[in-house]
Amino acid sequence: MYEPKVIIPEDYQSSYKLMLYKEVVKLCENNQPVNPFQSFFKEDDALKIALNVTNDLPQAIKFWDEEISLGKINYVILGDPDPGGYNEKVLQNVLKECSNKNSYLINKDWFIALINIDDTNKLVVKESTITVE
C-alpha cells in the first residue's frame, strides 16, 4: 500500500501549524475586540485545519475531500508550506476532481486549499474560535 513520505519532522510540525493558523486568521473576519494578550486560536468542531506534512499534496487533498464526503467533518483548510513544490495547474486539476466545492490560494509561503469552502462561505473568528459561516 502506498504511503507518502513525511517531509516535515514531528519536532517541527507544531511550529508549521502555528504559522498556518496565522495565515488562516488573515483570511477571517475577526468579530472580537483587539486584545494584545490574544491566546492561540482554535478551530470549530465542524472545521479541520490540517497541515500537509508529506511529499504528496494531491493525495492529502483527496483524503480530506473524502473525509468530508463521508460526513466525518464539514470543512477543511489544508495548508502546505511549499507552494512551489507543485505546478499550480496540477493542483487545480486535483481540486476539480474533488466531490466537494473548494477554493484555494497561493502566496509566497503557503498553498492553502479550502475544501467545502468557497465564496459563498466566510471564515470568522468568534471567541478565539475559527468557524465557517
A tleap script that builds the chain and sets N, CA, C and O, in Angstrom:
source leaprc.protein.ff14SB
mol = sequence {
  NMET TYR GLU PRO LYS VAL ILE ILE PRO GLU
  ASP TYR GLN SER SER TYR LYS LEU MET LEU
  TYR LYS GLU VAL VAL LYS LEU CYS GLU ASN
  ASN GLN PRO VAL ASN PRO PHE GLN SER PHE
  PHE LYS GLU ASP ASP ALA LEU LYS ILE ALA
  LEU ASN VAL THR ASN ASP LEU PRO GLN ALA
  ILE LYS PHE TRP ASP GLU GLU ILE SER LEU
  GLY LYS ILE ASN TYR VAL ILE LEU GLY ASP
  PRO ASP PRO GLY GLY TYR ASN GLU LYS VAL
  LEU GLN ASN VAL LEU LYS GLU CYS SER ASN
  LYS ASN SER TYR LEU ILE ASN LYS ASP TRP
  PHE ILE ALA LEU ILE ASN ILE ASP ASP THR
  ASN LYS LEU VAL VAL LYS GLU SER THR ILE
  THR VAL CGLU
}
set mol.1.N position { 0.842 -1.186 0.000 }
set mol.1.CA position { 0.000 0.000 0.000 }
set mol.1.C position { 0.883 1.244 0.000 }
set mol.1.O position { 1.884 1.312 0.712 }
set mol.2.N position { 0.498 2.214 -0.801 }
set mol.2.CA position { 1.257 3.457 -0.937 }
set mol.2.C position { 1.159 4.312 0.322 }
set mol.2.O position { 0.070 4.523 0.855 }
set mol.3.N position { 2.269 4.786 0.778 }
set mol.3.CA position { 2.331 5.714 1.905 }
set mol.3.C position { 3.217 6.888 1.499 }
set mol.3.O position { 4.392 6.681 1.193 }
set mol.4.N position { 2.695 8.108 1.488 }
set mol.4.CA position { 3.550 9.245 1.152 }
set mol.4.C position { 4.627 9.453 2.213 }
set mol.4.O position { 4.444 9.110 3.381 }
set mol.5.N position { 5.731 10.009 1.792 }
set mol.5.CA position { 6.857 10.247 2.692 }
set mol.5.C position { 6.582 11.496 3.537 }
set mol.5.O position { 6.179 12.534 3.013 }
set mol.6.N position { 6.803 11.383 4.832 }
set mol.6.CA position { 6.673 12.533 5.732 }
set mol.6.C position { 7.927 13.384 5.565 }
set mol.6.O position { 9.042 12.906 5.770 }
set mol.7.N position { 7.738 14.645 5.193 }
set mol.7.CA position { 8.893 15.509 4.955 }
set mol.7.C position { 9.027 16.625 6.000 }
set mol.7.O position { 10.041 17.322 6.033 }
set mol.8.N position { 8.015 16.796 6.845 }
set mol.8.CA position { 8.127 17.740 7.958 }
set mol.8.C position { 8.211 16.902 9.229 }
set mol.8.O position { 7.220 16.300 9.642 }
set mol.9.N position { 9.377 16.860 9.843 }
set mol.9.CA position { 9.547 16.039 11.053 }
set mol.9.C position { 8.597 16.482 12.168 }
set mol.9.O position { 8.213 17.649 12.248 }
set mol.10.N position { 8.235 15.543 13.010 }
set mol.10.CA position { 7.306 15.819 14.116 }
set mol.10.C position { 7.754 17.000 14.961 }
set mol.10.O position { 6.922 17.789 15.411 }
set mol.11.N position { 9.052 17.133 15.183 }
set mol.11.CA position { 9.573 18.219 16.016 }
set mol.11.C position { 9.238 19.597 15.455 }
set mol.11.O position { 9.181 20.568 16.211 }
set mol.12.N position { 9.017 19.702 14.160 }
set mol.12.CA position { 8.749 20.980 13.508 }
set mol.12.C position { 7.271 21.206 13.193 }
set mol.12.O position { 6.875 22.320 12.849 }
set mol.13.N position { 6.469 20.175 13.307 }
set mol.13.CA position { 5.074 20.275 12.884 }
set mol.13.C position { 4.281 21.316 13.663 }
set mol.13.O position { 3.466 22.025 13.071 }
set mol.14.N position { 4.493 21.429 14.960 }
set mol.14.CA position { 3.731 22.413 15.744 }
set mol.14.C position { 4.088 23.837 15.329 }
set mol.14.O position { 3.221 24.711 15.333 }
set mol.15.N position { 5.340 24.086 14.974 }
set mol.15.CA position { 5.738 25.423 14.504 }
set mol.15.C position { 5.072 25.747 13.172 }
set mol.15.O position { 4.579 26.857 12.973 }
set mol.16.N position { 5.058 24.777 12.261 }
set mol.16.CA position { 4.400 24.983 10.981 }
set mol.16.C position { 2.896 25.164 11.160 }
set mol.16.O position { 2.281 25.980 10.473 }
set mol.17.N position { 2.309 24.415 12.070 }
set mol.17.CA position { 0.868 24.525 12.313 }
set mol.17.C position { 0.531 25.928 12.842 }
set mol.17.O position { -0.482 26.512 12.455 }
set mol.18.N position { 1.372 26.460 13.718 }
set mol.18.CA position { 1.165 27.813 14.233 }
set mol.18.C position { 1.237 28.831 13.093 }
set mol.18.O position { 0.420 29.749 13.028 }
set mol.19.N position { 2.210 28.669 12.199 }
set mol.19.CA position { 2.323 29.568 11.046 }
set mol.19.C position { 1.086 29.448 10.145 }
set mol.19.O position { 0.611 30.449 9.609 }
set mol.20.N position { 0.565 28.224 9.980 }
set mol.20.CA position { -0.639 28.022 9.180 }
set mol.20.C position { -1.831 28.732 9.813 }
set mol.20.O position { -2.601 29.388 9.112 }
set mol.21.N position { -1.989 28.610 11.115 }
set mol.21.CA position { -3.085 29.296 11.803 }
set mol.21.C position { -2.994 30.804 11.587 }
set mol.21.O position { -4.013 31.463 11.379 }
set mol.22.N position { -1.789 31.352 11.635 }
set mol.22.CA position { -1.614 32.790 11.414 }
set mol.22.C position { -2.069 33.175 10.009 }
set mol.22.O position { -2.677 34.229 9.822 }
set mol.23.N position { -1.779 32.328 9.022 }
set mol.23.CA position { -2.234 32.602 7.652 }
set mol.23.C position { -3.755 32.508 7.547 }
set mol.23.O position { -4.388 33.327 6.881 }
set mol.24.N position { -4.337 31.509 8.206 }
set mol.24.CA position { -5.792 31.323 8.149 }
set mol.24.C position { -6.509 32.497 8.824 }
set mol.24.O position { -7.526 32.976 8.322 }
set mol.25.N position { -5.987 32.954 9.943 }
set mol.25.CA position { -6.617 34.075 10.652 }
set mol.25.C position { -6.644 35.321 9.764 }
set mol.25.O position { -7.577 36.119 9.853 }
set mol.26.N position { -5.639 35.495 8.915 }
set mol.26.CA position { -5.620 36.637 7.985 }
set mol.26.C position { -6.788 36.573 6.995 }
set mol.26.O position { -7.217 37.602 6.473 }
set mol.27.N position { -7.299 35.370 6.739 }
set mol.27.CA position { -8.424 35.184 5.818 }
set mol.27.C position { -9.776 35.399 6.491 }
set mol.27.O position { -10.804 35.472 5.819 }
set mol.28.N position { -9.772 35.498 7.813 }
set mol.28.CA position { -11.011 35.533 8.587 }
set mol.28.C position { -11.502 36.950 8.838 }
set mol.28.O position { -10.733 37.908 8.911 }
set mol.29.N position { -12.819 37.035 8.967 }
set mol.29.CA position { -13.448 38.235 9.502 }
set mol.29.C position { -13.343 38.090 11.017 }
set mol.29.O position { -13.820 37.109 11.587 }
set mol.30.N position { -12.723 39.059 11.656 }
set mol.30.CA position { -12.496 38.955 13.094 }
set mol.30.C position { -13.570 39.732 13.834 }
set mol.30.O position { -13.629 40.958 13.734 }
set mol.31.N position { -14.423 39.030 14.578 }
set mol.31.CA position { -15.548 39.645 15.291 }
set mol.31.C position { -15.282 39.797 16.782 }
set mol.31.O position { -16.210 39.774 17.591 }
set mol.32.N position { -14.032 39.951 17.138 }
set mol.32.CA position { -13.756 40.155 18.550 }
set mol.32.C position { -12.852 41.371 18.709 }
set mol.32.O position { -12.091 41.710 17.803 }
set mol.33.N position { -12.940 42.024 19.866 }
set mol.33.CA position { -12.122 43.224 20.067 }
set mol.33.C position { -10.629 42.894 20.055 }
set mol.33.O position { -10.218 41.777 20.369 }
set mol.34.N position { -9.836 43.886 19.686 }
set mol.34.CA position { -8.384 43.713 19.673 }
set mol.34.C position { -7.916 43.417 21.089 }
set mol.34.O position { -8.311 44.097 22.036 }
set mol.35.N position { -7.087 42.416 21.227 }
set mol.35.CA position { -6.588 42.001 22.531 }
set mol.35.C position { -5.099 41.697 22.410 }
set mol.35.O position { -4.725 40.733 21.742 }
set mol.36.N position { -4.243 42.496 23.038 }
set mol.36.CA position { -2.799 42.237 22.925 }
set mol.36.C position { -2.373 40.922 23.596 }
set mol.36.O position { -1.269 40.428 23.367 }
set mol.37.N position { -3.250 40.374 24.411 }
set mol.37.CA position { -2.945 39.122 25.097 }
set mol.37.C position { -3.661 37.940 24.459 }
set mol.37.O position { -3.885 36.915 25.102 }
set mol.38.N position { -4.018 38.096 23.180 }
set mol.38.CA position { -4.752 37.055 22.447 }
set mol.38.C position { -4.039 35.711 22.544 }
set mol.38.O position { -2.845 35.599 22.269 }
set mol.39.N position { -4.779 34.729 22.931 }
set mol.39.CA position { -4.223 33.382 23.005 }
set mol.39.C position { -4.321 32.703 21.648 }
set mol.39.O position { -4.800 33.297 20.683 }
set mol.40.N position { -3.882 31.494 21.579 }
set mol.40.CA position { -3.910 30.695 20.358 }
set mol.40.C position { -5.359 30.490 19.909 }
set mol.40.O position { -6.246 30.267 20.733 }
set mol.41.N position { -5.585 30.566 18.617 }
set mol.41.CA position { -6.918 30.325 18.083 }
set mol.41.C position { -7.168 28.829 17.986 }
set mol.41.O position { -6.236 28.037 17.848 }
set mol.42.N position { -8.431 28.456 18.061 }
set mol.42.CA position { -8.788 27.047 17.893 }
set mol.42.C position { -9.800 26.950 16.758 }
set mol.42.O position { -10.369 27.956 16.333 }
set mol.43.N position { -10.017 25.736 16.272 }
set mol.43.CA position { -10.957 25.537 15.171 }
set mol.43.C position { -12.292 25.044 15.713 }
set mol.43.O position { -12.350 24.321 16.708 }
set mol.44.N position { -13.342 25.444 15.049 }
set mol.44.CA position { -14.690 24.985 15.349 }
set mol.44.C position { -14.759 23.472 15.138 }
set mol.44.O position { -13.979 22.918 14.363 }
set mol.45.N position { -15.689 22.803 15.823 }
set mol.45.CA position { -15.824 21.346 15.705 }
set mol.45.C position { -16.075 20.886 14.276 }
set mol.45.O position { -15.695 19.773 13.911 }
set mol.46.N position { -16.711 21.726 13.461 }
set mol.46.CA position { -17.036 21.346 12.086 }
set mol.46.C position { -15.886 21.616 11.117 }
set mol.46.O position { -15.966 21.253 9.944 }
set mol.47.N position { -14.824 22.247 11.600 }
set mol.47.CA position { -13.709 22.662 10.760 }
set mol.47.C position { -12.422 21.960 11.174 }
set mol.47.O position { -12.120 21.843 12.361 }
set mol.48.N position { -11.677 21.499 10.192 }
set mol.48.CA position { -10.355 20.921 10.440 }
set mol.48.C position { -9.330 21.779 9.709 }
set mol.48.O position { -9.427 21.974 8.498 }
set mol.49.N position { -8.361 22.285 10.437 }
set mol.49.CA position { -7.234 22.994 9.824 }
set mol.49.C position { -6.075 22.000 9.846 }
set mol.49.O position { -5.556 21.650 10.906 }
set mol.50.N position { -5.683 21.559 8.658 }
set mol.50.CA position { -4.710 20.470 8.540 }
set mol.50.C position { -3.437 20.959 7.859 }
set mol.50.O position { -3.478 21.766 6.931 }
set mol.51.N position { -2.329 20.463 8.332 }
set mol.51.CA position { -1.022 20.742 7.746 }
set mol.51.C position { -0.587 19.533 6.934 }
set mol.51.O position { -0.553 18.416 7.451 }
set mol.52.N position { -0.257 19.747 5.672 }
set mol.52.CA position { 0.278 18.642 4.877 }
set mol.52.C position { 1.743 18.465 5.258 }
set mol.52.O position { 2.569 19.342 5.006 }
set mol.53.N position { 2.054 17.338 5.858 }
set mol.53.CA position { 3.427 17.065 6.293 }
set mol.53.C position { 4.133 16.088 5.358 }
set mol.53.O position { 5.244 15.643 5.644 }
set mol.54.N position { 3.487 15.757 4.243 }
set mol.54.CA position { 4.022 14.738 3.337 }
set mol.54.C position { 4.520 15.360 2.032 }
set mol.54.O position { 4.418 16.566 1.809 }
set mol.55.N position { 5.054 14.497 1.193 }
set mol.55.CA position { 5.501 14.907 -0.137 }
set mol.55.C position { 4.422 14.688 -1.190 }
set mol.55.O position { 4.725 14.659 -2.383 }
set mol.56.N position { 3.168 14.532 -0.769 }
set mol.56.CA position { 2.086 14.233 -1.707 }
set mol.56.C position { 0.847 15.077 -1.406 }
set mol.56.O position { -0.134 14.589 -0.845 }
set mol.57.N position { 0.914 16.345 -1.788 }
set mol.57.CA position { -0.216 17.246 -1.566 }
set mol.57.C position { -1.478 16.797 -2.301 }
set mol.57.O position { -2.560 16.871 -1.720 }
set mol.58.N position { -1.391 16.334 -3.556 }
set mol.58.CA position { -2.624 15.860 -4.207 }
set mol.58.C position { -3.327 14.746 -3.421 }
set mol.58.O position { -4.555 14.731 -3.333 }
set mol.59.N position { -2.561 13.825 -2.857 }
set mol.59.CA position { -3.149 12.744 -2.065 }
set mol.59.C position { -3.808 13.304 -0.807 }
set mol.59.O position { -4.868 12.828 -0.401 }
set mol.60.N position { -3.189 14.312 -0.185 }
set mol.60.CA position { -3.767 14.929 1.015 }
set mol.60.C position { -5.087 15.629 0.684 }
set mol.60.O position { -6.043 15.551 1.455 }
set mol.61.N position { -5.136 16.308 -0.457 }
set mol.61.CA position { -6.381 16.965 -0.878 }
set mol.61.C position { -7.479 15.925 -1.066 }
set mol.61.O position { -8.602 16.112 -0.598 }
set mol.62.N position { -7.159 14.839 -1.743 }
set mol.62.CA position { -8.148 13.772 -1.971 }
set mol.62.C position { -8.607 13.152 -0.658 }
set mol.62.O position { -9.792 12.868 -0.483 }
set mol.63.N position { -7.663 12.941 0.272 }
set mol.63.CA position { -8.004 12.361 1.568 }
set mol.63.C position { -9.028 13.229 2.299 }
set mol.63.O position { -10.043 12.720 2.776 }
set mol.64.N position { -8.765 14.544 2.391 }
set mol.64.CA position { -9.674 15.416 3.137 }
set mol.64.C position { -11.003 15.605 2.427 }
set mol.64.O position { -12.037 15.752 3.077 }
set mol.65.N position { -10.987 15.602 1.092 }
set mol.65.CA position { -12.244 15.667 0.339 }
set mol.65.C position { -13.110 14.448 0.668 }
set mol.65.O position { -14.323 14.567 0.842 }
set mol.66.N position { -12.481 13.290 0.751 }
set mol.66.CA position { -13.221 12.068 1.079 }
set mol.66.C position { -13.754 12.091 2.507 }
set mol.66.O position { -14.870 11.638 2.759 }
set mol.67.N position { -12.961 12.619 3.447 }
set mol.67.CA position { -13.423 12.721 4.834 }
set mol.67.C position { -14.693 13.580 4.919 }
set mol.67.O position { -15.608 13.271 5.683 }
set mol.68.N position { -14.740 14.650 4.136 }
set mol.68.CA position { -15.940 15.492 4.103 }
set mol.68.C position { -17.098 14.715 3.474 }
set mol.68.O position { -18.216 14.736 3.988 }
set mol.69.N position { -16.830 14.038 2.374 }
set mol.69.CA position { -17.885 13.266 1.683 }
set mol.69.C position { -18.467 12.185 2.580 }
set mol.69.O position { -19.653 11.871 2.483 }
set mol.70.N position { -17.644 11.613 3.454 }
set mol.70.CA position { -18.100 10.581 4.379 }
set mol.70.C position { -18.803 11.165 5.603 }
set mol.70.O position { -19.297 10.419 6.449 }
set mol.71.N position { -18.851 12.497 5.702 }
set mol.71.CA position { -19.538 13.150 6.812 }
set mol.71.C position { -18.745 13.190 8.099 }
set mol.71.O position { -19.308 13.460 9.160 }
set mol.72.N position { -17.449 12.928 8.033 }
set mol.72.CA position { -16.630 12.939 9.252 }
set mol.72.C position { -16.304 14.355 9.713 }
set mol.72.O position { -16.033 14.588 10.891 }
set mol.73.N position { -16.334 15.276 8.795 }
set mol.73.CA position { -16.047 16.689 9.078 }
set mol.73.C position { -16.767 17.518 8.014 }
set mol.73.O position { -17.062 17.005 6.934 }
set mol.74.N position { -17.050 18.768 8.295 }
set mol.74.CA position { -17.778 19.599 7.329 }
set mol.74.C position { -16.876 20.429 6.427 }
set mol.74.O position { -17.163 20.597 5.242 }
set mol.75.N position { -15.786 20.948 6.986 }
set mol.75.CA position { -14.915 21.852 6.253 }
set mol.75.C position { -13.456 21.533 6.571 }
set mol.75.O position { -13.124 21.102 7.675 }
set mol.76.N position { -12.589 21.756 5.575 }
set mol.76.CA position { -11.157 21.555 5.784 }
set mol.76.C position { -10.387 22.704 5.155 }
set mol.76.O position { -10.666 23.130 4.035 }
set mol.77.N position { -9.418 23.187 5.905 }
set mol.77.CA position { -8.424 24.111 5.369 }
set mol.77.C position { -7.113 23.352 5.435 }
set mol.77.O position { -6.627 23.026 6.518 }
set mol.78.N position { -6.544 23.074 4.276 }
set mol.78.CA position { -5.312 22.289 4.177 }
set mol.78.C position { -4.187 23.200 3.722 }
set mol.78.O position { -4.265 23.808 2.655 }
set mol.79.N position { -3.149 23.294 4.525 }
set mol.79.CA position { -2.023 24.150 4.185 }
set mol.79.C position { -0.769 23.346 3.892 }
set mol.79.O position { -0.482 22.349 4.554 }
set mol.80.N position { -0.030 23.794 2.892 }
set mol.80.CA position { 1.255 23.195 2.546 }
set mol.80.C position { 2.286 24.316 2.478 }
set mol.80.O position { 2.113 25.265 1.713 }
set mol.81.N position { 3.366 24.220 3.273 }
set mol.81.CA position { 4.335 25.304 3.340 }
set mol.81.C position { 5.347 25.336 2.188 }
set mol.81.O position { 6.351 26.045 2.268 }
set mol.82.N position { 5.095 24.587 1.135 }
set mol.82.CA position { 5.985 24.602 -0.028 }
set mol.82.C position { 5.166 24.871 -1.284 }
set mol.82.O position { 4.938 23.965 -2.085 }
set mol.83.N position { 4.713 26.140 -1.461 }
set mol.83.CA position { 3.821 26.426 -2.586 }
set mol.83.C position { 4.459 26.203 -3.955 }
set mol.83.O position { 3.750 26.026 -4.946 }
set mol.84.N position { 5.763 26.209 -4.018 }
set mol.84.CA position { 6.435 25.988 -5.293 }
set mol.84.C position { 6.686 24.528 -5.596 }
set mol.84.O position { 7.247 24.194 -6.640 }
set mol.85.N position { 6.273 23.652 -4.690 }
set mol.85.CA position { 6.539 22.226 -4.842 }
set mol.85.C position { 5.698 21.536 -5.904 }
set mol.85.O position { 6.026 20.428 -6.329 }
set mol.86.N position { 4.616 22.178 -6.338 }
set mol.86.CA position { 3.716 21.594 -7.329 }
set mol.86.C position { 3.351 22.647 -8.359 }
set mol.86.O position { 3.277 23.837 -8.049 }
set mol.87.N position { 3.130 22.214 -9.547 }
set mol.87.CA position { 2.629 23.081 -10.597 }
set mol.87.C position { 1.191 23.452 -10.245 }
set mol.87.O position { 0.396 22.582 -9.891 }
set mol.88.N position { 0.857 24.721 -10.338 }
set mol.88.CA position { -0.491 25.173 -9.977 }
set mol.88.C position { -1.563 24.468 -10.801 }
set mol.88.O position { -2.640 24.169 -10.286 }
set mol.89.N position { -1.286 24.203 -12.059 }
set mol.89.CA position { -2.255 23.523 -12.931 }
set mol.89.C position { -2.571 22.117 -12.411 }
set mol.89.O position { -3.721 21.680 -12.455 }
set mol.90.N position { -1.556 21.418 -11.921 }
set mol.90.CA position { -1.764 20.078 -11.347 }
set mol.90.C position { -2.707 20.166 -10.151 }
set mol.90.O position { -3.635 19.368 -10.026 }
set mol.91.N position { -2.465 21.137 -9.275 }
set mol.91.CA position { -3.321 21.293 -8.094 }
set mol.91.C position { -4.734 21.705 -8.477 }
set mol.91.O position { -5.699 21.258 -7.858 }
set mol.92.N position { -4.866 22.553 -9.491 }
set mol.92.CA position { -6.203 22.928 -9.969 }
set mol.92.C position { -6.950 21.694 -10.465 }
set mol.92.O position { -8.142 21.538 -10.200 }
set mol.93.N position { -6.260 20.828 -11.176 }
set mol.93.CA position { -6.896 19.604 -11.686 }
set mol.93.C position { -7.317 18.683 -10.550 }
set mol.93.O position { -8.393 18.086 -10.601 }
set mol.94.N position { -6.478 18.563 -9.525 }
set mol.94.CA position { -6.834 17.731 -8.366 }
set mol.94.C position { -8.077 18.308 -7.687 }
set mol.94.O position { -8.987 17.566 -7.318 }
set mol.95.N position { -8.112 19.624 -7.525 }
set mol.95.CA position { -9.264 20.250 -6.877 }
set mol.95.C position { -10.532 20.124 -7.722 }
set mol.95.O position { -11.627 19.999 -7.173 }
set mol.96.N position { -10.398 20.154 -9.042 }
set mol.96.CA position { -11.564 19.963 -9.920 }
set mol.96.C position { -12.168 18.573 -9.756 }
set mol.96.O position { -13.372 18.388 -9.934 }
set mol.97.N position { -11.329 17.597 -9.416 }
set mol.97.CA position { -11.797 16.227 -9.233 }
set mol.97.C position { -12.480 16.007 -7.890 }
set mol.97.O position { -13.109 14.969 -7.683 }
set mol.98.N position { -12.367 16.952 -6.986 }
set mol.98.CA position { -12.990 16.814 -5.663 }
set mol.98.C position { -14.508 16.785 -5.802 }
set mol.98.O position { -15.074 17.435 -6.680 }
set mol.99.N position { -15.150 16.034 -4.938 }
set mol.99.CA position { -16.605 15.958 -4.971 }
set mol.99.C position { -17.258 17.101 -4.197 }
set mol.99.O position { -18.470 17.298 -4.288 }
set mol.100.N position { -16.466 17.852 -3.439 }
set mol.100.CA position { -16.976 18.993 -2.679 }
set mol.100.C position { -16.465 20.292 -3.285 }
set mol.100.O position { -15.387 20.339 -3.878 }
set mol.101.N position { -17.260 21.344 -3.124 }
set mol.101.CA position { -16.821 22.648 -3.614 }
set mol.101.C position { -15.504 23.011 -2.935 }
set mol.101.O position { -15.199 22.513 -1.851 }
set mol.102.N position { -14.742 23.861 -3.566 }
set mol.102.CA position { -13.456 24.225 -2.987 }
set mol.102.C position { -12.929 25.497 -3.595 }
set mol.102.O position { -13.438 25.990 -4.601 }
set mol.103.N position { -11.915 26.011 -2.975 }
set mol.103.CA position { -11.181 27.151 -3.485 }
set mol.103.C position { -9.759 27.010 -2.959 }
set mol.103.O position { -9.472 26.144 -2.132 }
set mol.104.N position { -8.887 27.860 -3.443 }
set mol.104.CA position { -7.505 27.786 -2.978 }
set mol.104.C position { -6.843 29.143 -3.110 }
set mol.104.O position { -7.343 30.033 -3.798 }
set mol.105.N position { -5.720 29.285 -2.448 }
set mol.105.CA position { -4.897 30.465 -2.625 }
set mol.105.C position { -3.444 30.045 -2.502 }
set mol.105.O position { -3.096 29.077 -1.825 }
set mol.106.N position { -2.623 30.806 -3.177 }
set mol.106.CA position { -1.184 30.571 -3.124 }
set mol.106.C position { -0.533 31.914 -2.824 }
set mol.106.O position { -0.803 32.912 -3.493 }
set mol.107.N position { 0.323 31.928 -1.814 }
set mol.107.CA position { 1.142 33.114 -1.580 }
set mol.107.C position { 2.600 32.669 -1.528 }
set mol.107.O position { 2.899 31.516 -1.839 }
set mol.108.N position { 3.484 33.532 -1.153 }
set mol.108.CA position { 4.901 33.160 -1.217 }
set mol.108.C position { 5.279 32.059 -0.230 }
set mol.108.O position { 6.278 31.369 -0.434 }
set mol.109.N position { 4.506 31.885 0.823 }
set mol.109.CA position { 4.847 30.901 1.851 }
set mol.109.C position { 3.935 29.679 1.898 }
set mol.109.O position { 4.328 28.650 2.448 }
set mol.110.N position { 2.727 29.765 1.337 }
set mol.110.CA position { 1.750 28.705 1.529 }
set mol.110.C position { 0.908 28.442 0.284 }
set mol.110.O position { 0.599 29.347 -0.491 }
set mol.111.N position { 0.551 27.181 0.124 }
set mol.111.CA position { -0.578 26.787 -0.707 }
set mol.111.C position { -1.661 26.411 0.290 }
set mol.111.O position { -1.432 25.582 1.171 }
set mol.112.N position { -2.837 27.010 0.161 }
set mol.112.CA position { -3.936 26.713 1.086 }
set mol.112.C position { -5.159 26.295 0.282 }
set mol.112.O position { -5.677 27.066 -0.527 }
set mol.113.N position { -5.614 25.071 0.511 }
set mol.113.CA position { -6.843 24.566 -0.113 }
set mol.113.C position { -7.970 24.685 0.902 }
set mol.113.O position { -7.824 24.281 2.056 }
set mol.114.N position { -9.077 25.233 0.471 }
set mol.114.CA position { -10.267 25.358 1.310 }
set mol.114.C position { -11.304 24.409 0.731 }
set mol.114.O position { -11.907 24.691 -0.304 }
set mol.115.N position { -11.505 23.291 1.401 }
set mol.115.CA position { -12.380 22.245 0.877 }
set mol.115.C position { -13.748 22.342 1.544 }
set mol.115.O position { -13.875 22.348 2.769 }
set mol.116.N position { -14.759 22.418 0.695 }
set mol.116.CA position { -16.150 22.668 1.070 }
set mol.116.C position { -16.333 24.114 1.536 }
set mol.116.O position { -17.290 24.443 2.236 }
set mol.117.N position { -15.394 24.962 1.131 }
set mol.117.CA position { -15.438 26.390 1.445 }
set mol.117.C position { -15.168 27.123 0.134 }
set mol.117.O position { -14.189 26.847 -0.558 }
set mol.118.N position { -16.048 28.056 -0.190 }
set mol.118.CA position { -15.815 28.881 -1.379 }
set mol.118.C position { -16.335 30.285 -1.102 }
set mol.118.O position { -16.498 30.663 0.058 }
set mol.119.N position { -16.593 31.053 -2.135 }
set mol.119.CA position { -17.014 32.437 -1.929 }
set mol.119.C position { -18.428 32.572 -1.363 }
set mol.119.O position { -18.868 33.686 -1.078 }
set mol.120.N position { -19.147 31.459 -1.197 }
set mol.120.CA position { -20.467 31.523 -0.569 }
set mol.120.C position { -20.368 31.388 0.954 }
set mol.120.O position { -21.352 31.603 1.662 }
set mol.121.N position { -19.204 31.039 1.445 }
set mol.121.CA position { -18.948 30.931 2.884 }
set mol.121.C position { -18.029 32.071 3.303 }
set mol.121.O position { -17.439 32.759 2.469 }
set mol.122.N position { -17.924 32.251 4.592 }
set mol.122.CA position { -16.893 33.156 5.088 }
set mol.122.C position { -16.293 32.562 6.351 }
set mol.122.O position { -16.970 31.899 7.136 }
set mol.123.N position { -15.020 32.816 6.519 }
set mol.123.CA position { -14.308 32.394 7.714 }
set mol.123.C position { -14.407 33.518 8.737 }
set mol.123.O position { -14.194 34.688 8.420 }
set mol.124.N position { -14.735 33.142 9.968 }
set mol.124.CA position { -14.962 34.130 11.017 }
set mol.124.C position { -14.247 33.680 12.287 }
set mol.124.O position { -14.174 32.488 12.583 }
set mol.125.N position { -13.722 34.647 13.026 }
set mol.125.CA position { -13.164 34.372 14.352 }
set mol.125.C position { -14.142 34.927 15.376 }
set mol.125.O position { -14.442 36.121 15.380 }
set mol.126.N position { -14.632 34.055 16.236 }
set mol.126.CA position { -15.515 34.435 17.341 }
set mol.126.C position { -15.004 33.752 18.593 }
set mol.126.O position { -14.828 32.534 18.618 }
set mol.127.N position { -14.767 34.537 19.628 }
set mol.127.CA position { -14.325 33.992 20.905 }
set mol.127.C position { -13.132 33.056 20.728 }
set mol.127.O position { -13.107 31.953 21.273 }
set mol.128.N position { -12.144 33.514 19.955 }
set mol.128.CA position { -10.893 32.781 19.693 }
set mol.128.C position { -11.082 31.486 18.908 }
set mol.128.O position { -10.169 30.664 18.845 }
set mol.129.N position { -12.256 31.297 18.309 }
set mol.129.CA position { -12.540 30.095 17.536 }
set mol.129.C position { -12.743 30.470 16.071 }
set mol.129.O position { -13.509 31.378 15.750 }
set mol.130.N position { -12.041 29.753 15.187 }
set mol.130.CA position { -12.205 29.949 13.745 }
set mol.130.C position { -13.357 29.071 13.308 }
set mol.130.O position { -13.378 27.870 13.580 }
set mol.131.N position { -14.321 29.683 12.622 }
set mol.131.CA position { -15.507 28.950 12.190 }
set mol.131.C position { -15.857 29.328 10.750 }
set mol.131.O position { -15.357 30.322 10.223 }
set mol.132.N position { -16.704 28.541 10.129 }
set mol.132.CA position { -17.182 28.803 8.773 }
set mol.132.C position { -18.663 29.125 8.845 }
set mol.132.O position { -19.439 28.394 9.461 }
set mol.133.N position { -19.045 30.210 8.220 }
set mol.133.CA position { -20.467 30.595 8.195 }
set mol.133.C position { -20.957 30.613 6.769 }
set mol.133.O position { -22.126 30.911 6.521 }
savepdb mol mol.pdb
quit
